[in-house]
Amino acid sequence: MGSGKLIKQAIAKYGVNNFKKEILFIYDNFKNVDIKEKEIVTEEFVAQENTYNLQVGGFGIGHVTNKSKQKISKSRLGIKFSLEHKAKLSMAAKKRKASSATKRKMSEAGKGRTVSKKIRDKISQANKGRIFTDEHKAKISQANKGKLKGPMSNETKAKLSKAHKGRIFTDEHKAKISATKRANNHTSIS
């Protein structure tokens, strides 16, 4: 009947009896089949709404057109994964290791990208009340050791000042800050 994703999904949804297969041409070699497919399954053909073809024909491979990408996207809308399936996807993703070249590309792609206030607030809410184990704190500390912590620019100082204005600290929190400052001021250098 067909081997593409959309046709398989449609057959699963509507049943194979609701589809008709017609053989238009018969060839004795694969090369001629590819040539004819390239002739028939053009970008205009793929763009039609009444076809399950996602890419142009010929040589068994083609490039996916924007229209095809939209068709794929539309066919995937509303699909819900079970918790078990989500867990399997998560485990598979954790096993994948990006190469150093891929990591560099991802780093470059993310540079200069700003996160909206709405997203920052969501992240903040998700992390509120989060309790770290001593082991986790030690790992964070270790990861931050040796990182450049030079003097702040006036712009950074102004941003921090603005962000902290109006904050209300509990007495317990004030006591912790005070104790930390006292400990840092009275450490001896040997």
C-alpha positions in Angstrom: 0.0 0.0 0.0 2.8 2.4 0.9 5.6 2.8 3.4 5.4 6.5 4.4 4.5 7.7 7.9 1.3 9.5 6.8 -0.1 6.7 4.8 0.6 4.2 7.6 -1.1 6.5 10.1 -4.1 6.9 7.8 -4.4 3.1 7.2 -4.3 2.6 11.0 -7.0 5.2 11.4 -9.3 4.4 8.5 -8.5 0.7 7.8 -6.8 -0.7 4.7 -10.2 -1.4 3.0 -10.7 2.3 2.6 -7.7 2.7 0.3 -7.2 1.6 -3.3 -3.8 0.8 -4.9 -3.4 1.2 -8.6 -0.3 0.2 -10.5 0.4 2.9 -13.1 3.6 1.6 -14.7 5.7 -1.5 -14.7 9.5 -1.4 -15.2 12.2 -4.1 -15.3 14.8 -2.0 -13.4 14.9 0.3 -10.4 16.5 3.2 -12.3 13.5 3.6 -14.6 11.2 3.4 -11.6 13.1 6.3 -10.0 13.1 8.4 -13.2 9.3 8.0 -13.5 8.7 8.7 -9.9 10.8 11.9 -10.2 8.6 12.9 -13.1 5.3 12.3 -11.3 6.1 13.2 -7.7 7.1 16.8 -8.1 7.1 19.7 -5.5 3.7 20.7 -6.9 2.4 17.1 -6.5 3.7 17.0 -2.9 2.1 20.3 -2.1 -1.4 19.0 -2.9 -3.7 18.3 0.0 -4.9 14.9 -1.4 -1.6 13.1 -1.3 0.3 11.3 1.4 3.7 11.9 -0.3 6.0 14.0 1.9 8.9 14.5 -0.4 9.7 14.7 -4.1 10.3 11.4 -5.9 13.3 9.8 -7.4 16.4 7.9 -6.2 14.5 6.7 -3.2 15.4 9.9 -1.3 14.5 13.5 -1.6 14.4 16.7 0.4 11.4 17.4 2.7 9.6 20.5 1.5 8.1 23.1 3.9 4.6 22.0 2.9 5.6 18.4 3.8 7.0 19.6 7.2 3.6 21.3 7.8 1.8 18.0 6.9 4.0 16.1 9.3 3.4 18.6 12.0 -0.3 18.6 11.5 -0.4 14.8 11.6 1.4 14.8 15.0 -0.8 17.4 16.7 -2.7 16.2 19.7 -0.7 13.0 20.1 -0.4 12.3 23.9 2.4 10.0 25.2 1.9 7.7 28.2 4.1 8.2 31.2 5.8 4.9 30.4 6.6 6.2 26.9 7.8 9.5 28.2 10.1 7.7 30.6 11.5 5.6 27.8 12.1 8.8 25.7 13.8 10.4 28.7 16.1 7.4 29.2 17.1 7.3 25.5 17.9 11.0 25.6 20.1 10.6 28.7 22.1 7.9 27.0 22.9 10.1 24.0 26.2 11.9 24.2 26.8 15.0 22.1 30.2 15.3 20.4 32.4 18.2 21.3 31.6 19.8 17.9 27.8 19.5 18.5 28.2 20.9 22.0 30.1 23.9 20.5 27.4 24.4 17.9 24.7 24.3 20.6 26.7 26.8 22.7 27.1 29.2 19.8 23.4 28.9 18.9 22.4 29.8 22.5 24.7 32.8 22.8 22.9 36.2 22.8 19.5 34.5 23.3 17.4 36.2 25.9 14.9 34.4 28.0 11.5 36.2 28.5 10.3 37.3 31.9 7.5 34.8 31.7 9.9 31.9 31.3 12.2 33.2 34.0 9.3 33.3 36.4 8.3 29.8 35.5 11.8 28.5 36.2 11.9 30.5 39.4 8.5 29.0 40.6 9.7 25.5 39.7 12.9 25.9 41.8 11.2 27.6 44.8 11.5 25.4 47.9 13.9 23.0 46.2 16.2 21.4 48.8 19.7 20.3 47.7 21.5 17.4 49.4 25.0 18.1 50.8 26.4 16.0 48.0 24.6 18.1 45.4 25.8 21.3 47.1 29.4 20.0 47.0 29.1 19.2 43.3 27.9 22.7 42.5 30.7 24.2 44.6 33.2 22.0 42.8 31.9 23.0 39.4 32.1 26.7 40.2 35.7 26.5 41.6 38.2 28.2 39.4 35.6 30.1 37.4 36.6 33.7 36.7 34.9 35.9 39.3 36.4 39.3 38.5 35.1 42.7 39.6 31.6 43.6 38.6 31.0 46.4 36.1 28.9 49.4 37.2 26.1 48.2 34.9 26.0 44.8 36.7 26.1 46.4 40.1 23.2 48.7 39.1 21.2 45.7 37.9 21.8 43.8 41.1 21.0 46.8 43.2 17.7 47.3 41.3 16.8 43.6 41.6 17.4 43.5 45.4 15.6 46.8 46.2 12.5 46.2 48.3 13.5 42.6 49.3 12.3 41.7 52.8 14.5 39.4 54.8 13.3 37.4 57.8 15.2 37.9 61.1 16.7 34.4 60.7 18.0 35.2 57.2 19.5 38.5 58.4 21.3 36.6 61.2 22.7 34.1 58.7 24.0 37.0 56.4 25.5 38.7 59.4 27.2 35.6 60.7 28.6 34.9 57.2 30.0 38.4 56.8 31.6 38.2 60.3 33.2 34.9 59.4 34.6 36.3 56.1 35.9 39.5 57.7 37.7 37.7 60.5 39.4 34.9 58.6 43.2 35.0 59.1 45.5 34.8 56.2 48.5 32.6 56.8 
